[in-house]
């Protein structure tokens, strides 16, 4: 696995987390009774978490550190969204 693949994946993780945070804010403010986008972004986070395993298997040790940090943020975002905080 090359650094560019890992970097692209981590950028996707960051973009998804950013989208998740935006959706959480919108759900809290505007769409408390319409969780469609919220559910979609939660599904995206879960898929990224599952996909992370493939990246971790192929990654070099230094890439693993970056990927584990990204996984930590995925879990953190999932936890916040699940609790609705």
Secondary structure in CASP SS format (residue, H / E / C, confidence):
PFRMAT SS
TARGET T0000
AUTHOR 0000-0000-0000
METHOD secondary structure of the structure
MODEL  1
X C 1.00
X C 1.00
X H 1.00
X H 1.00
X H 1.00
X H 1.00
X H 1.00
X H 1.00
X H 1.00
X H 1.00
X H 1.00
X H 1.00
X H 1.00
X H 1.00
X H 1.00
X H 1.00
X H 1.00
X H 1.00
X H 1.00
X H 1.00
X H 1.00
X H 1.00
X H 1.00
X H 1.00
X H 1.00
X H 1.00
X H 1.00
X H 1.00
X H 1.00
X C 1.00
X C 1.00
X C 1.00
X C 1.00
X C 1.00
X C 1.00
X H 1.00
X H 1.00
X H 1.00
X H 1.00
X H 1.00
X H 1.00
X H 1.00
X H 1.00
X H 1.00
X H 1.00
X H 1.00
X H 1.00
X H 1.00
X H 1.00
X H 1.00
X H 1.00
X H 1.00
X H 1.00
X H 1.00
X H 1.00
X H 1.00
X H 1.00
X H 1.00
X C 1.00
X C 1.00
X H 1.00
X H 1.00
X H 1.00
X H 1.00
X H 1.00
X H 1.00
X H 1.00
X H 1.00
X H 1.00
X H 1.00
X H 1.00
X H 1.00
X H 1.00
X H 1.00
X H 1.00
X H 1.00
X H 1.00
X H 1.00
X H 1.00
X H 1.00
X H 1.00
X H 1.00
X H 1.00
X C 1.00
X C 1.00
END
